[in-house]
Amino acid sequence: MRKELPKIITIFFITVGVVLLGLNFIFFGQAPKSKAAGETISYVFDPSAVNQTSGDFTTSVKIKPSVDMTIRGYQFEIAFDKTKIQFKNIQYKTGTVSAGVGDDDSKASIINQNGKIKVVGEIQSATGQIILASQNTEVVIVSFTANSSQSSSVTTGATDAKFFMIKADYSLFEVPSAGQVSFSVNGGGPTLTPAPTVTPGGPTLTPTPTGGTGNANLIMKLKFQGIIKKPATDALNKLSVKVKLLNGTTGQETAYQTAEFTADNQGIWSGNTSFNIDVNAKYILYVKGPYHIQKKICDTGPTETAGGTYRCTKGNIALKNGDNDLNLSGIVLLSGDLPDQDGSVTAYDTSLIYNNLGKDNDKCDVNRDGRCDTQDFSLVIAALSVKNDEL
């Protein structure tokens, strides 16, 4: 009996531990916290310095996670002193550039105007790519042209940098940067910190749209992320879009109206709806597509240098009785908030696509090609930099 006593005691404590863990989950709805809560990504330039007063030079941005992980995408910025060096080209080595969102060679003039490269990449495989904690993984190779003998720095890995890790439930977890790093040009210089990406407030539940007619008819043109041409069938070439107005003087909002939009051969969507409003006021327009994050628009002809970056605060849209032509296709409406919408891009949205890969589920056919696939998954990942409806 004495020989069996230690074994009995051990079994007793194990049983108690399991019971307590189960009760904790049942009554508090909590499972053990994921180890991912403390993960970070370290960035490094390789090489980390150059002495060059003219001509081209190249460096790589490499990363090392704190533990092995599987990633689905990433975003970070590379900032440089545009008065001393100029961007030449970039090669994505881990995954590919997120089309329409990340910077590539075609955006060289904008990059050099801003002194900042917006790196947004995605892994084409839905299962992601494993990166190891035991080695540096090359993410991008960037080439610059020196035009000054003065010292400067190229920086990356600021607080807004992140990689998207696939968790066991197929949801995505943001892994932050371990800290900013610099690449020295001609002896270094002041560190340029990229401007952080502005993240709108928390999620908002979108009211049920209502129809109707009014004195001001809005004839709108829109551009949706990931749709670059007219969908193949009439059934696919139709999107129900919710629209509302906010009076900039009184702060009063209209109810949502629903407009049916169809696309032309260039992927520009046209539709119209009307409102009963005071035409003496100026307005903010809110537009929300069926697979999309709500966009706040303050101008009649908005533009942006990179997809999804347009932001505004004050309403400048003047409307009149009758028809009002609003060409809003200069900006991109980001996808991510899938049916049934809750105003935010969450694990529900990524899991919905993942669990329907290869199927014709209309709820996750973001790019309107008739199927739910990795392209739709990539579009939702690219929208994670915004996440919530703009208010």
CORDATA-V395014 format. One record per backbone hydrogen bond with DSSP energy under -0.5 kcal/mol. NH is the residue of the N-H (numbers start at 1). CO is the residue of the C=O. E is the energy in kcal/mol with one decimal. If there is no record, write none. Layout:
((NH CO E) (NH CO E))
//
This chain:
((5 1 -1.0) (6 2 -0.7) (8 4 -2.2) (9 5 -2.5) (10 6 -2.4) (11 7 -2.4) (12 8 -2.3) (13 9 -2.3) (14 10 -2.2) (15 11 -2.4) (16 12 -2.4) (17 13 -2.4) (18 14 -2.3) (19 15 -2.4) (20 16 -2.7) (21 17 -2.3) (22 18 -2.4) (23 19 -2.7) (24 20 -2.4) (25 21 -1.8) (26 22 -2.4) (27 23 -2.8) (28 24 -1.7) (29 25 -1.1) (30 24 -0.9) (37 34 -1.7) (38 35 -1.6) (39 36 -1.6) (41 176 -2.0) (42 64 -2.6) (44 62 -2.1) (46 60 -2.1) (50 184 -2.1) (52 50 -0.6) (55 146 -0.8) (57 144 -2.3) (59 142 -2.3) (60 46 -1.7) (61 140 -2.7) (62 44 -3.0) (62 60 -0.6) (63 137 -2.4) (64 42 -2.2) (66 40 -2.0) (69 131 -2.2) (71 69 -0.5) (71 129 -3.0) (72 164 -3.1) (73 164 -0.9) (74 121 -2.1) (75 162 -2.6) (76 119 -2.3) (78 117 -2.2) (79 77 -0.5) (79 155 -2.2) (80 115 -2.1) (82 80 -1.0) (84 81 -1.8) (85 81 -2.2) (86 145 -2.1) (88 143 -2.8) (89 143 -1.3) (91 141 -2.6) (93 91 -0.6) (93 139 -3.0) (94 139 -1.7) (95 93 -0.7) (96 122 -2.5) (98 120 -2.9) (99 97 -1.0) (101 98 -2.3) (102 98 -2.7) (103 118 -3.2) (107 104 -1.9) (108 105 -1.5) (111 107 -2.7) (112 108 -2.6) (113 109 -1.5) (114 110 -2.1) (115 111 -2.2) (116 111 -1.3) (117 78 -2.8) (118 116 -0.5) (119 76 -2.5) (119 117 -1.0) (120 118 -0.7) (121 74 -1.8) (122 96 -2.6) (123 72 -2.4) (124 122 -0.6) (128 125 -1.7) (129 71 -2.2) (131 69 -3.0) (135 132 -0.8) (137 63 -2.9) (139 61 -2.8) (140 61 -1.2) (141 91 -2.2) (142 59 -2.9) (143 89 -2.7) (144 57 -2.8) (145 86 -2.7) (146 55 -3.1) (147 84 -2.5) (152 185 -2.2) (154 183 -2.3) (155 79 -2.2) (156 181 -1.9) (161 158 -2.0) (162 75 -2.6) (163 175 -2.0) (164 73 -3.0) (165 163 -0.7) (165 173 -3.1) (166 70 -2.7) (167 165 -0.6) (167 171 -2.9) (170 167 -2.0) (173 165 -2.8) (175 163 -3.4) (175 173 -0.5) (176 39 -0.5) (176 174 -0.6) (177 161 -0.8) (178 41 -3.0) (181 156 -2.7) (183 154 -3.0) (184 48 -2.4) (185 152 -2.6) (186 50 -3.1) (186 184 -0.5) (193 191 -0.7) (194 192 -0.6) (199 197 -0.6) (200 198 -0.6) (210 256 -3.0) (216 275 -2.6) (217 215 -0.6) (217 322 -3.1) (218 216 -0.6) (218 273 -3.4) (219 217 -0.7) (219 324 -3.0) (220 218 -0.7) (220 271 -2.8) (221 326 -2.0) (222 269 -2.9) (225 333 -2.4) (227 224 -1.7) (228 226 -0.7) (237 233 -1.8) (238 236 -1.6) (239 261 -2.1) (241 239 -0.7) (241 259 -2.9) (242 288 -2.7) (243 257 -2.8) (244 286 -1.9) (246 284 -2.3) (247 252 -3.0) (248 282 -3.1) (251 247 -2.4) (254 245 -2.5) (257 243 -3.1) (259 241 -2.9) (261 239 -2.8) (261 259 -0.5) (262 270 -1.9) (264 268 -1.8) (267 264 -1.8) (269 222 -2.9) (269 267 -0.5) (270 262 -3.0) (271 220 -1.9) (273 218 -1.6) (274 212 -0.6) (275 216 -2.3) (277 275 -0.8) (279 277 -0.7) (281 278 -1.4) (283 317 -2.4) (284 246 -2.1) (285 297 -3.2) (286 244 -2.7) (287 295 -2.3) (288 242 -2.6) (292 289 -1.3) (293 334 -2.5) (295 287 -3.2) (297 285 -3.1) (297 295 -0.5) (302 299 -0.6) (304 330 -0.8) (307 100 -0.8) (309 306 -1.9) (316 298 -2.1) (317 283 -1.8) (318 316 -0.8) (319 281 -0.6) (322 215 -3.1) (324 217 -2.4) (326 219 -3.0) (326 324 -0.6) (327 300 -0.5) (327 325 -0.5) (328 221 -1.8) (328 326 -1.1) (331 328 -1.3) (333 223 -2.5) (334 332 -0.7) (336 291 -2.4) (338 336 -1.2) (339 363 -0.5) (345 387 -2.1) (346 344 -0.7) (349 346 -0.5) (350 346 -1.6) (351 347 -2.5) (352 348 -2.2) (353 349 -1.5) (354 350 -2.4) (355 351 -2.8) (356 353 -1.5) (357 354 -1.0) (358 372 -3.0) (359 356 -2.3) (359 372 -0.5) (362 360 -0.5) (364 361 -1.4) (365 362 -1.0) (366 364 -1.7) (368 365 -0.9) (372 359 -3.2) (373 371 -0.7) (376 373 -0.6) (377 373 -1.7) (378 374 -2.5) (379 375 -1.8) (380 376 -1.8) (381 377 -2.0) (382 378 -2.3) (383 379 -1.0) (384 381 -1.7) (385 382 -0.7) (386 383 -2.0) (387 383 -2.2) (388 386 -2.2) (389 343 -2.4) (390 294 -1.9))
//
